[in-house]
Amino acid sequence: VTGFILLVVLLFLSAFFSASETALIALSKGRAKALLKERRRGARALYVLKNQPQRMLIAILIGNNVVNISAAAIATMIATELFGAMGPGIAV
């Protein structure tokens, strides 16, 4: 049961990283600057991220890869517990 919960949490984290990547790449620098001028909460951090897109993208991709690898490992563990030696093949 714990493995299933952890797997669901990891899948949500993967979705979060993917959605963050899409949103941050789609956001224009002009919009980030406008939010900064409006003094919106988090706008300064967003503006810094938009001015360093390589660092932003690297951080998101590393986070997503760690989460996805962990999810695959947990899924394999669950499948092995349920199906024995056939588990790793089923997990794929």
C-alpha positions in Angstrom: 0.0 0.0 0.0 2.8 2.4 0.8 4.4 1.7 -2.5 1.2 2.6 -4.3 0.9 5.9 -2.4 4.6 6.7 -3.2 4.0 5.9 -6.8 1.0 8.2 -7.0 2.9 11.0 -5.3 5.8 10.6 -7.8 3.4 10.7 -10.7 1.9 13.9 -9.4 5.4 15.4 -9.0 6.3 14.4 -12.6 3.1 16.1 -13.8 4.1 19.2 -11.7 7.6 19.3 -13.3 6.2 18.9 -16.8 3.5 21.5 -16.3 6.1 23.9 -14.8 8.4 23.4 -17.8 5.5 24.1 -20.3 4.3 27.2 -18.4 7.7 28.7 -17.9 8.8 28.1 -21.5 5.5 29.5 -22.8 5.7 32.7 -20.7 7.3 35.6 -22.5 10.0 37.8 -21.0 7.6 40.8 -21.5 4.9 39.2 -19.5 7.4 38.3 -16.7 8.5 42.0 -16.7 4.9 43.2 -16.6 4.3 41.0 -13.6 7.4 42.4 -11.9 6.1 46.0 -12.5 2.8 45.0 -11.0 4.7 43.8 -7.9 3.0 40.4 -8.1 4.1 37.8 -5.6 6.8 35.6 -7.0 7.4 37.9 -10.0 11.0 38.7 -9.1 11.9 35.0 -9.0 10.0 34.4 -12.2 11.8 37.2 -13.9 15.2 35.9 -12.8 14.3 32.4 -14.1 13.2 33.9 -17.5 16.6 35.7 -17.8 18.5 32.4 -17.1 16.5 29.9 -19.2 19.3 27.3 -19.3 19.5 27.1 -15.5 15.7 26.9 -15.2 15.4 24.2 -17.8 18.3 22.1 -16.3 16.7 22.3 -12.8 13.3 21.2 -14.1 14.6 18.4 -16.3 16.9 17.0 -13.5 13.9 17.1 -11.1 11.7 15.4 -13.6 14.3 12.7 -14.4 14.9 11.9 -10.7 11.1 11.6 -10.1 10.5 9.5 -13.2 13.4 7.1 -12.4 12.1 6.8 -8.9 8.6 6.1 -10.1 10.0 3.4 -12.5 11.9 1.8 -9.6 8.8 1.8 -7.3 6.6 0.4 -10.1 9.1 -2.4 -10.7 9.2 -3.1 -7.0 5.4 -3.3 -6.8 5.1 -5.4 -9.9 7.8 -7.8 -8.5 5.9 -8.2 -5.2 2.6 -8.9 -7.1 3.9 -11.0 -10.0 7.2 -12.4 -8.8 9.9 -13.0 -11.5 7.6 -11.6 -14.2 7.2 -8.3 -12.3 10.0 -6.3 -14.0 8.7 -7.3 -17.5 5.2 -6.3 -16.5 6.4 -3.0 -15.0 7.9 -2.0 -18.3 
